[in-house]
Amino acid sequence: MPQIDREGWEMSDAQGYGRDRQSAIYRAGVSGRRPAVPTDFAALSRLAKRKTTARGWAYVAGGAGSGATMRANRDAFDRWSIVPRMLRDVSERDLSVQLFGRRIPAPVLFAPIGAADLVHPGADIGIATAAARLGLPYVFSSQACAPMEQCAAAMGDAPRWFQLYWSTDEELVDSFLDRAKRCGAEAIVVTLDTTLLGWRPQDLNLGSLPFAQGRGIAQYTSDPRFRQMIRERVESGKDSGSAVSVTLSAIRALLSMSRRFPGSLLGNLRSPEPRAAVQTFLDTYSRPSLGWSDIATLRDRTDLPIVLKGVLHPDDARRAADSGVDGIVVSNHGGRQVDGSIAALDALAEIAPVVGDALTVLFDSGIRGGADVFKALALGADAVAVGRPYLYGLAVNGADGAHDAVADIVAELDLTLGLSGHTSPASLTPDALRRTPTGSE
């Protein structure tokens, strides 16, 4: 099927990106070819689930507790309705926005997702490739399955950011910041809402934590400071008394750790370092004591723009603006951390008027299609980050699938924008929407 890549942003027929992509799909349909990646999220989700193992699906599709926050995210989108306006010239539309000095072709980013090789081998490189084809930023995950340097190499001059999980080891934090700068990252996204791992029954019921098998810790095992921490742990004999029952699952876990640790498989099977790497990660990956005073130190540690991810309260947004950071991501981690949390879109509606132009406001959690992006932009987001849709696309068709899932969202955004009487994200305000009360309101 014809693909529309970075060059596709130049409107070949003056109809816009959405029309171009839509037409390409219809033209392929004349020859009997259907999209490899379903263009609606429900069908995409069903197909991705069939392509993914039970453990993989539990991790990528599951949420905290009963899943109430995931449901709340979607309910919040349903409470806002788009109000189309007629007889406006929308023949030329421009989706581009500027973020931290870089103009990108659409207000969409690839969100950071950890342990993505649960759904497809070579996941992070494939995601980086997909993002680069579209010219959209990819936020490298701290919990990636490939080092940030490899992802950067796959992206050429396309924009990339780095997500920082703040370790208990400050030297490791500095090492990550330095590596991110050297590999061309254009912003640091500090994730605030995962200083503890949320209660996730889908994973717990399977006894499944990807990191315990060495998945999703490639940023760490490729880091010189972390490798030093591993050596110190081994030399201290810290794990010498912690025996593990020899079971088939334990053997599989050891193989998984050894395959993912730098070096040869045989050498790693003989070495204590792969297991020590997992234990070191689990002991140090995040800091429950993280506070505003720690955020204040970042200005002396990096000259990159600083974005705080996981802000849901207006007071925290005000504090972020006062602290001198450059942006926030209004997010509840896709419903994966706190069961019964406020919907991210409801939080956005409260936060955006408070911060005004003081911060760049990004949004994630619950985006499933272009109309969702439209609503988030109208409520004050400068851009959105997409997560599960591209991950499900990856599960279905690798890098091409991740590309297609996001390309479809951008195409729908373009068409929704025009059909609603608008020509750019900058023209969107809350007046483009109406809030529809639910029965309980």
C-alpha positions as CSV (number, residue, x, y, z in Angstrom):
1,M,0.0,0.0,0.0
2,P,1.3,3.5,-0.8
3,Q,3.0,5.2,2.2
4,I,3.0,8.9,3.1
5,D,6.2,9.7,4.8
6,R,7.9,13.0,5.8
7,E,7.7,14.2,2.2
8,G,4.0,13.6,2.3
9,W,3.7,16.7,4.5
10,E,4.1,18.7,1.4
11,M,0.6,18.6,0.1
12,S,0.8,17.0,-3.4
13,D,-2.7,18.0,-4.4
14,A,-3.4,20.9,-2.1
15,Q,-5.9,18.8,-0.3
16,G,-3.9,18.1,2.9
17,Y,-2.2,15.2,4.6
18,G,-5.5,13.6,5.7
19,R,-6.9,13.6,2.2
20,D,-3.7,12.3,0.7
21,R,-3.5,9.4,3.1
22,Q,-7.2,8.6,2.8
23,S,-6.9,8.6,-1.0
24,A,-3.9,6.3,-0.9
25,I,-5.8,3.8,1.1
26,Y,-8.8,4.0,-1.2
27,R,-6.7,3.7,-4.3
28,A,-5.1,0.5,-2.9
29,G,-8.6,-0.8,-2.1
30,V,-9.4,-0.7,-5.8
31,S,-6.7,-3.4,-6.3
32,G,-8.1,-5.4,-3.3
33,R,-5.5,-4.3,-0.8
34,R,-6.7,-3.4,2.7
35,P,-4.6,-1.6,5.3
36,A,-2.3,-3.9,7.2
37,V,-3.1,-1.8,10.3
38,P,-6.8,-1.2,11.1
39,T,-7.6,2.5,10.9
40,D,-9.9,2.4,14.0
41,F,-8.5,1.8,17.5
42,A,-11.0,-1.0,18.5
43,A,-10.1,-3.2,15.5
44,L,-6.4,-2.3,16.0
45,S,-6.6,-3.4,19.6
46,R,-8.3,-6.7,18.8
47,L,-5.7,-7.6,16.2
48,A,-2.8,-6.5,18.4
49,K,-4.1,-8.7,21.2
50,R,-4.1,-11.7,18.9
51,K,-0.5,-11.0,17.9
52,T,0.8,-10.6,21.5
53,T,1.6,-13.1,24.3
54,A,-0.6,-13.1,27.4
55,R,2.2,-11.6,29.4
56,G,2.9,-9.0,26.8
57,W,-0.7,-7.9,26.5
58,A,-1.1,-7.8,30.3
59,Y,1.8,-5.3,30.5
60,V,1.0,-3.1,27.5
61,A,-2.8,-3.0,27.7
62,G,-3.3,-3.3,31.5
63,G,-3.9,-0.5,33.9
64,A,-3.9,0.2,37.7
65,G,-6.3,-1.6,39.9
66,S,-9.8,-2.0,38.5
67,G,-8.9,0.0,35.4
68,A,-11.1,2.9,36.5
69,T,-8.6,5.5,35.4
70,M,-8.3,4.1,32.0
71,R,-12.1,4.2,31.7
72,A,-12.2,7.7,33.1
73,N,-9.7,8.9,30.4
74,R,-12.0,7.8,27.7
75,D,-15.2,9.0,29.4
76,A,-13.6,12.4,29.6
77,F,-13.1,12.6,25.9
78,D,-16.8,11.5,25.4
79,R,-18.0,14.4,27.5
80,W,-16.5,17.0,25.1
81,S,-18.2,17.4,21.7
82,I,-16.8,19.1,18.7
83,V,-18.9,22.0,17.3
84,P,-18.2,22.2,13.5
85,R,-18.3,25.6,11.9
86,M,-19.4,26.0,8.2
87,L,-18.5,28.2,5.2
88,R,-15.0,28.8,6.1
89,D,-12.1,28.4,3.6
90,V,-10.3,25.3,4.9
91,S,-8.7,24.4,1.5
92,E,-5.2,25.0,2.9
93,R,-4.3,23.7,6.4
94,D,-1.1,23.7,8.3
95,L,-0.7,21.2,11.1
96,S,2.8,22.2,12.1
97,V,3.7,23.5,15.6
98,Q,6.9,24.7,17.2
99,L,8.2,23.0,20.3
100,F,11.4,24.3,22.0
101,G,12.7,25.9,18.8
102,R,12.0,23.0,16.5
103,R,9.0,23.2,14.1
104,I,7.4,19.7,13.7
105,P,4.9,18.8,11.0
106,A,2.1,17.9,13.4
107,P,1.3,18.4,17.1
108,V,2.0,14.7,17.8
109,L,4.8,12.9,19.6
110,F,5.6,9.2,20.1
111,A,5.4,8.8,23.9
112,P,8.0,6.8,25.8
113,I,7.0,3.2,26.4
114,G,9.1,0.7,28.3
115,A,9.7,-2.9,27.6
116,A,8.2,-2.5,24.1
117,D,9.9,-5.7,22.8
118,L,7.2,-7.6,24.6
119,V,5.1,-6.9,21.5
120,H,7.8,-7.0,18.8
121,P,11.5,-7.7,18.6
122,G,13.7,-4.7,17.9
123,A,10.9,-2.5,19.2
124,D,12.7,0.7,20.0
125,I,14.6,0.8,16.8
126,G,11.4,0.2,14.9
127,I,9.6,3.0,16.8
128,A,12.5,5.4,16.2
129,T,12.4,4.5,12.4
130,A,8.6,5.1,12.3
131,A,8.9,8.4,14.1
132,A,11.7,9.6,11.8
133,R,9.7,8.7,8.7
134,L,7.0,11.1,9.9
135,G,9.4,13.7,11.2
136,L,7.8,13.6,14.6
137,P,9.6,13.5,18.0
138,Y,10.2,10.2,19.7
139,V,10.7,10.4,23.4
140,F,13.3,7.7,24.2
141,S,12.1,5.7,27.2
142,S,14.4,5.2,30.3
143,Q,13.0,1.6,30.2
144,A,13.9,1.0,26.5
145,C,15.1,-2.3,25.1
146,A,17.8,-0.6,23.0
147,P,20.2,2.1,24.0
148,M,19.3,5.7,23.2
149,E,22.4,5.9,20.9
150,Q,21.1,3.2,18.7
151,C,17.7,4.8,18.4
152,A,19.3,8.2,17.6
153,A,21.4,6.6,14.9
154,A,18.2,5.2,13.3
155,M,16.5,8.6,13.3
156,G,19.0,10.7,11.3
157,D,18.2,14.4,11.9
158,A,14.6,13.7,13.1
159,P,13.7,15.1,16.5
160,R,14.2,13.0,19.6
161,W,13.7,13.7,23.4
162,F,14.7,11.6,26.4
163,Q,12.5,10.5,29.3
164,L,14.3,10.4,32.6
165,Y,13.3,8.1,35.5
166,W,15.2,9.7,38.4
167,S,17.4,7.0,39.9
168,T,18.5,6.8,43.5
169,D,22.1,7.1,42.1
170,E,22.8,10.8,41.2
171,E,25.8,9.9,39.1
172,L,23.6,7.7,37.0
173,V,21.2,10.6,36.5
174,D,24.0,12.8,35.3
175,S,25.3,10.0,33.0
176,F,21.8,9.7,31.4
177,L,21.6,13.5,31.0
178,D,25.0,13.6,29.4
179,R,24.2,10.7,27.0
180,A,20.9,12.3,26.0
181,K,22.6,15.5,25.1
182,R,25.3,13.8,23.1
183,C,22.8,11.7,21.1
184,G,20.9,14.8,20.0
185,A,18.0,14.8,22.4
186,E,16.2,18.2,22.3
187,A,14.4,18.0,25.7
188,I,14.5,16.1,28.9
189,V,11.1,14.7,30.1
190,V,11.2,13.9,33.8
191,T,8.5,11.3,34.7
192,L,7.1,12.2,38.1
193,D,4.3,9.7,38.5
194,T,6.4,6.5,38.7
195,T,8.5,6.9,41.7
196,L,6.7,3.8,42.8
197,L,5.3,1.1,40.5
198,G,1.5,1.1,40.5
199,W,-0.7,-1.8,41.5
200,R,-1.3,-3.6,38.2
201,P,-3.3,-6.8,38.7
202,Q,-3.0,-8.1,35.1
203,D,0.8,-8.3,35.6
204,L,0.6,-9.4,39.2
205,N,-1.8,-12.3,38.5
206,L,0.8,-13.7,36.1
207,G,3.7,-12.9,38.4
208,S,5.2,-11.0,35.4
209,L,7.5,-8.0,35.6
210,P,9.5,-7.5,32.4
211,F,12.4,-5.8,34.1
212,A,13.0,-8.9,36.3
213,Q,13.8,-10.8,33.1
214,G,16.2,-8.1,31.9
215,R,13.7,-6.6,29.5
216,G,13.5,-2.8,29.3
217,I,16.8,-2.0,31.0
218,A,19.1,-1.4,28.0
219,Q,19.6,2.3,28.8
220,Y,21.1,1.0,32.1
221,T,23.2,-1.9,30.9
222,S,24.7,0.3,28.2
223,D,25.6,3.0,30.7
224,P,29.2,3.3,32.1
225,R,28.0,4.4,35.5
226,F,25.5,1.6,35.8
227,R,28.1,-1.0,34.7
228,Q,30.3,0.3,37.5
229,M,27.4,-0.2,39.9
230,I,27.0,-3.8,38.7
231,R,30.7,-4.5,39.3
232,E,30.5,-3.0,42.7
233,R,27.5,-5.2,43.6
234,V,29.2,-8.4,42.3
235,E,32.4,-7.6,44.2
236,S,30.5,-6.9,47.4
237,G,28.8,-10.3,47.2
238,K,25.5,-8.7,48.0
239,D,23.4,-11.3,46.2
240,S,25.5,-14.4,47.2
241,G,23.0,-15.5,49.8
242,S,19.9,-15.0,47.7
243,A,19.3,-18.4,46.2
244,V,16.6,-18.9,43.5
245,S,14.7,-22.1,43.1
246,V,15.8,-23.9,39.9
247,T,12.6,-24.1,37.9
248,L,11.9,-23.9,34.2
249,S,10.7,-20.4,34.6
250,A,13.8,-19.4,36.5
251,I,16.0,-20.9,33.7
252,R,14.0,-18.9,31.1
253,A,14.4,-15.8,33.1
254,L,18.2,-16.3,33.3
255,L,18.3,-16.9,29.5
256,S,16.3,-13.7,29.0
257,M,18.7,-11.7,31.2
258,S,21.7,-13.1,29.5
259,R,20.5,-12.5,26.0
260,R,19.8,-8.9,26.8
261,F,23.0,-8.1,28.6
262,P,25.9,-6.8,26.5
263,G,28.3,-9.6,25.5
264,S,28.0,-13.2,24.3
265,L,25.2,-15.4,25.5
266,L,27.6,-18.1,26.7
267,G,29.8,-15.6,28.6
268,N,26.8,-14.0,30.2
269,L,25.4,-17.4,31.3
270,R,28.6,-18.0,33.2
271,S,28.8,-14.5,34.6
272,P,27.0,-13.1,37.7
273,E,26.6,-9.7,36.0
274,P,23.3,-10.2,34.1
275,R,21.5,-11.1,37.3
276,A,23.3,-8.4,39.2
277,A,22.2,-5.9,36.6
278,V,18.5,-6.8,37.1
279,Q,18.8,-6.6,40.9
280,T,20.7,-3.3,40.7
281,F,18.0,-1.8,38.4
282,L,15.2,-3.0,40.7
283,D,16.9,-1.4,43.7
284,T,17.8,1.9,42.2
285,Y,15.6,2.7,39.1
286,S,13.4,5.3,40.7
287,R,13.3,7.6,43.8
288,P,10.2,7.9,46.0
289,S,11.8,10.8,47.8
290,L,12.0,12.9,44.6
291,G,11.0,16.5,45.4
292,W,10.9,20.1,44.0
293,S,14.4,20.7,45.3
294,D,15.7,17.9,43.1
295,I,14.0,19.4,40.1
296,A,15.8,22.7,40.8
297,T,19.2,21.0,40.4
298,L,18.5,20.2,36.8
299,R,19.3,23.7,35.5
300,D,22.9,23.2,36.6
301,R,23.0,19.7,35.1
302,T,21.6,20.2,31.6
303,D,21.0,23.0,29.2
304,L,18.2,21.1,27.4
305,P,14.6,22.2,27.9
306,I,13.0,20.5,30.9
307,V,9.5,19.0,30.9
308,L,7.8,17.5,33.9
309,K,5.5,14.5,33.0
310,G,2.6,13.5,35.2
311,V,1.2,16.8,36.3
312,L,-2.6,16.6,37.2
313,H,-3.2,19.5,39.7
314,P,-3.2,23.2,38.9
315,D,-1.1,23.9,42.0
316,D,1.6,21.6,40.7
317,A,1.4,23.3,37.3
318,R,1.9,26.7,39.0
319,R,4.8,25.3,41.0
320,A,6.4,23.9,37.8
321,A,6.1,27.4,36.1
322,D,7.6,29.0,39.2
323,S,10.5,26.5,39.2
324,G,11.6,27.6,35.8
325,V,11.1,24.4,33.9
326,D,10.0,24.7,30.3
327,G,7.0,22.5,30.0
328,I,4.7,19.9,31.5
329,V,2.9,16.8,30.3
330,V,-0.6,16.6,31.7
331,S,-0.8,12.8,32.1
332,N,-1.9,10.0,34.4
333,H,0.4,7.5,32.8
334,G,-2.3,6.1,30.7
335,G,-4.2,4.9,33.8
336,R,-1.3,2.6,34.8
337,Q,-0.4,4.1,38.1
338,V,-3.3,5.2,40.3
339,D,-6.7,3.5,40.2
340,G,-9.5,6.1,40.4
341,S,-7.3,9.0,39.4
342,I,-8.7,12.1,37.7
343,A,-9.0,11.8,33.9
344,A,-6.1,13.5,32.2
345,L,-8.3,15.5,29.9
346,D,-10.3,16.9,32.9
347,A,-7.0,17.9,34.5
348,L,-5.9,19.6,31.2
349,A,-9.1,21.7,31.2
350,E,-8.2,23.0,34.7
351,I,-4.5,23.4,34.2
352,A,-4.2,25.1,30.8
353,P,-5.9,28.3,31.8
354,V,-3.7,28.5,34.9
355,V,-0.3,28.3,33.2
356,G,-1.3,30.3,30.1
357,D,1.9,30.9,28.0
358,A,4.2,30.4,30.9
359,L,4.8,26.7,30.0
360,T,4.6,24.5,27.0
361,V,1.7,22.2,27.8
362,L,1.7,18.7,26.4
363,F,-0.9,16.0,27.0
364,D,-1.1,12.2,27.0
365,S,-3.4,9.5,28.3
366,G,-6.3,8.2,26.3
367,I,-5.6,9.5,22.8
368,R,-7.0,7.0,20.4
369,G,-7.7,9.1,17.2
370,G,-7.4,12.4,15.5
371,A,-10.7,13.7,17.0
372,D,-9.1,13.1,20.5
373,V,-6.1,15.2,19.5
374,F,-8.4,18.0,18.3
375,K,-10.1,18.0,21.7
376,A,-6.9,18.1,23.6
377,L,-5.5,20.9,21.5
378,A,-8.8,22.9,21.9
379,L,-8.5,22.5,25.7
380,G,-5.1,24.0,25.7
381,A,-2.5,21.4,24.8
382,D,0.3,22.6,22.5
383,A,0.8,19.0,21.4
384,V,-0.1,15.4,22.4
385,A,1.9,12.2,22.9
386,V,0.5,9.0,21.5
387,G,1.3,5.7,23.3
388,R,-0.9,2.5,23.0
389,P,-2.0,3.1,19.4
390,Y,1.5,3.1,18.0
391,L,2.5,0.2,20.3
392,Y,-0.4,-1.8,19.0
393,G,0.5,-0.9,15.4
394,L,4.0,-2.2,16.2
395,A,2.6,-5.5,17.4
396,V,0.6,-5.9,14.2
397,N,3.2,-4.9,11.6
398,G,6.5,-3.8,13.2
399,A,7.9,-0.4,12.3
400,D,5.5,0.0,9.4
401,G,2.6,-0.7,11.8
402,A,3.8,1.9,14.3
403,H,4.2,4.4,11.5
404,D,0.7,3.7,10.1
405,A,-1.0,3.9,13.5
406,V,0.3,7.4,14.1
407,A,-0.1,8.5,10.4
408,D,-3.7,7.6,10.6
409,I,-4.2,9.7,13.8
410,V,-2.5,12.7,12.1
411,A,-4.6,12.2,9.0
412,E,-7.9,12.1,11.0
413,L,-6.8,15.2,12.9
414,D,-6.2,17.0,9.6
415,L,-9.6,16.1,8.2
416,T,-11.4,16.8,11.5
417,L,-9.7,20.2,11.7
418,G,-10.9,21.1,8.2
419,L,-14.4,19.6,8.6
420,S,-14.8,21.7,11.7
421,G,-13.9,24.9,10.1
422,H,-10.3,25.3,11.2
423,T,-7.0,25.5,9.4
424,S,-4.3,25.1,12.1
425,P,-3.9,23.9,15.7
426,A,-3.3,27.5,16.7
427,S,-6.9,28.4,15.8
428,L,-8.3,25.9,18.3
429,T,-9.8,27.2,21.6
430,P,-12.3,25.8,24.1
431,D,-15.0,27.5,21.9
432,A,-14.5,24.7,19.4
433,L,-16.1,22.3,21.9
434,R,-19.2,21.9,24.1
435,R,-19.2,19.9,27.3
436,T,-21.9,17.4,27.5
437,P,-22.9,16.6,31.1
438,T,-23.3,13.0,32.0
439,G,-26.4,11.6,33.8
440,S,-24.7,12.1,37.2
441,E,-23.8,15.7,36.6
